[in-house]
């Protein structure tokens, strides 16, 4: 979770800096926002690749743990169903 917060904060900071520079260069309004979005996207693609990889690894791990929990719950439910299907003694 920490990697997601760090990456998001970094993206926002890069966007703010890009917008500030573009604003000072004279592009204002929608044009300034669009240019800042494009510039910050390119800059973050280069500078934040390590953080993106960290987020990706965290998501893969989370999905793996979540899937294993779902598998365990399914196995337990199937076991209960098998026990319920047995004739009473």
C-alpha positions as CSV (number, residue, x, y, z in Angstrom):
1,X,0.0,0.0,0.0
2,X,2.9,2.3,0.7
3,X,4.2,2.0,-2.9
4,X,0.8,3.0,-4.2
5,X,0.7,6.1,-2.1
6,X,4.3,7.0,-3.0
7,X,3.6,6.6,-6.7
8,X,0.4,8.6,-6.6
9,X,2.0,11.4,-4.7
10,X,4.9,11.5,-7.1
11,X,2.6,11.6,-10.1
12,X,0.7,14.5,-8.6
13,X,3.9,16.4,-7.8
14,X,5.2,15.9,-11.3
15,X,1.9,17.1,-12.8
16,X,1.9,20.1,-10.5
17,X,5.5,21.0,-11.5
18,X,4.8,20.5,-15.2
19,X,1.6,22.6,-15.0
20,X,3.5,25.3,-13.2
21,X,6.3,25.4,-15.8
22,X,3.8,25.4,-18.7
23,X,1.7,28.1,-17.0
24,X,4.8,30.3,-16.6
25,X,5.6,29.7,-20.3
26,X,2.2,31.1,-21.2
27,X,-0.1,28.1,-21.9
28,X,-3.2,28.6,-19.7
29,X,-6.6,27.0,-19.4
30,X,-7.4,23.7,-21.1
31,X,-4.3,23.8,-23.3
32,X,-2.1,24.2,-20.3
33,X,-3.8,21.2,-18.6
34,X,-3.5,19.0,-21.6
35,X,0.2,19.9,-22.1
36,X,0.9,19.3,-18.4
37,X,-0.8,16.0,-18.6
38,X,1.2,14.9,-21.6
39,X,4.5,16.2,-20.2
40,X,4.0,14.7,-16.7
41,X,3.0,11.4,-18.3
42,X,6.2,11.2,-20.2
43,X,8.4,12.4,-17.3
44,X,6.7,9.9,-14.9
45,X,7.1,7.1,-17.4
46,X,10.9,7.6,-17.3
47,X,11.4,8.6,-13.7
48,X,8.9,6.4,-11.9
49,X,9.5,3.0,-13.6
50,X,10.9,1.6,-10.3
51,X,7.8,2.6,-8.4
52,X,5.5,1.2,-11.1
53,X,7.4,-2.1,-10.9
54,X,6.9,-2.1,-7.1
55,X,3.2,-1.4,-7.4
56,X,2.9,-4.2,-10.0
57,X,4.6,-6.7,-7.6
58,X,2.4,-5.6,-4.7
59,X,-0.7,-6.1,-6.8
60,X,0.4,-9.5,-8.0
61,X,1.2,-10.6,-4.4
62,X,-2.2,-9.3,-3.2
63,X,-4.0,-11.2,-5.9
64,X,-2.1,-14.3,-5.2
65,X,-2.9,-14.1,-1.5
66,X,-6.5,-13.3,-2.3
67,X,-6.8,-16.2,-4.7
68,X,-5.3,-18.7,-2.2
69,X,-7.8,-17.5,0.4
70,X,-10.6,-18.0,-2.1
71,X,-9.3,-21.5,-3.0
72,X,-9.1,-22.4,0.7
73,X,-12.7,-21.2,1.3
74,X,-13.9,-23.2,-1.8
75,X,-12.1,-26.3,-0.6
76,X,-13.7,-26.0,2.8
77,X,-17.1,-25.4,1.3
78,X,-16.7,-28.5,-0.9
79,X,-15.6,-30.5,2.1
80,X,-18.7,-29.4,4.0
81,X,-20.9,-30.2,1.0
82,X,-19.4,-33.7,0.8
83,X,-20.0,-34.2,4.6
84,X,-23.6,-33.0,4.2
85,X,-24.2,-35.4,1.2
86,X,-23.2,-38.5,3.2
87,X,-26.1,-40.5,4.6
88,X,-26.6,-40.1,8.4
89,X,-25.3,-42.9,10.6
